[in-house]
């Protein structure tokens, strides 16, 4: 534990509000403790290419309120790095660059994919600490991820604003919210914004049930309906089809049936591509079943942009400074998880490959049902 610490940091995956606050928290706390800090540009790609920025007081000043990340980001993976027109394993190059900088630890800020990639580098001998960031709020073993609160506020405000146009035109407004495999964002914003229907990946929906709920509102004199739908929400019919495809693919893998495996893989790929249009198809189906005009609003990357909320700035700063404490203790191979107003160092093995989804008995689900929100089941 003696001697100056040399710390590397990178931000990986999708940009998320609060990343700069986390960099500032880690950086300022590290500098206060006599450490030297370098940031690698554009995630793991920057580590591979040895493109870096020395983070000092000047570079860390004024970034607390900024969205995005001053280091830039990418979704490149150490073991599948696009290089020279091929996908190559560049892990050894990253390990060499880590050693050439005499780093004591590499701090990786990112979502589920980043946790996996950081774990791979840990298995290659690097000292790793990770921070959980994602607007999807789906990382295991942490109470919450930074970026979620900001996105939740943006999605809620969007739903608030859509109420007036839906009411004026007697329409169904279908609002697509981010969340491929976890419904935290759609559920939270739908509940906070007073959506009449909320559809999330964890609860396969029956489109007739949704249409019936909207018609019941119409018959009772309600002039509009708001449907908040997670981009990963799926009808019960498609959910069963996906389960069948996945089961058959797993069976083909285990039996070593290469031709069948490739055929099923292509079918699964086609299914996933078609699912990108699922919200538009849902809107069209609701229009057919109800006879009411339906319009779609896809929030998309709007949810990831702009100034981070106060809650995200606080959380990111807390986790960033907590990472510095772990570096001083030389406690590596862990993710800095939020626990109430404090933190906990959770081993990466406990985090990797596990997605935090909405439990069927979660308080938000119970509240949604209690106020009469249709969840499609």
Secondary structure, DSSP 8 states (H G I E B T S, - for coil): --S--EEEEEE-SS--TTHHHHHHHHHHHHHHTT-EEEEETTTHHHHHHT-EEE--HHHHTT-TT--S-TT-----BTTBEEETTEEE--HHHHHHHHHHTT-SEEEEEESHHHHHHHHHHHHTT--EEEEEB-TT--BTTSS--BTHHHHHHHHHHHHHHHHHHHHHHT-EEEEEE--SS--HHHHHHHHHTT-SEEE-TTS-B-HHHHHHHHHHHHHTT---EEEEEETT--BHHHHHHHHHHHHHHHHHHHHT-HHHHHHHHHHHHHHHHHGGGHHHHHHHHHHHHH-S-EEEEE-GGGGG-S---HHHHHHHHHHHHHHHHHHHTT--SEEEEEETTEEEEEEHHHHTT-B----TT-HHHHHHHHTT-B---
